[in-house]
Amino acid sequence: MVRRADQIGGVLLLVFSVLYTLEARKLPSRGMNALFFGQGSPGPNFMPYWLGITMAVLALVLIVQGSLKPFEPVGENERLPGVAGWKRLAVVFGALALYLVVMPVIGFSLGTLALLTALLVFPDRHPILVVLGLPIGTTLILHWLFLRVLHVPLPTNALGF
C-alpha cells in the first residue's frame, strides 16, 4: 500500500508543481541573462519558477521509487493513524492556523517562537534544551536572514518585534 501511496502522492505533486510553474512563469522576469551574466538580479519569477521545477523533479523521483518498490500487502490498521496520530495532526494544523491568525498581532518573531515551541512540546515530547534552543535559534536566524541579508520587512507587533 505504501507503493501505491507514493505513486498517487507523486502524481498529485507533479500536477501541482506543473501548475505552480506555469503560474510562476506569469510573473515578471528579467531573463536568464540577469542571473548568468551579471546584468542585475533575477526577477520575481526566479524563485517560484525553479521551486516548481524542483518539485516536479522530486515528484518524478517519488513516482519512480514507488513503482520500483515491491508490493507489500498491509492491513487496514497499519494504513490509518490511531487516535494519538490524529491528535498530533490536529495539534500541528491547529498551531499553524493559530500562527497565521496571531502573527499580525504579535509579530513574526514572537509568533515563530511560539509556533516552534508548541510544535516541539505538544505533538512529541523533546528534551528541554531542544525545546528552548531550537525555537530561539531558528527565530534569531530567520530574523537576521530576512532583515539583514534579504532586506525583507517582517510583520511586527506594537512593541516593534
PyMOL commands that set and color helices and strands:
alter all, ss='L'
color gray80, all
select helices_A, chain A and resi 2-24+32-36+46-68+76-79+83-121+128-149
alter helices_A, ss='H'
color red, helices_A
deselect
rebuild
show_as cartoon
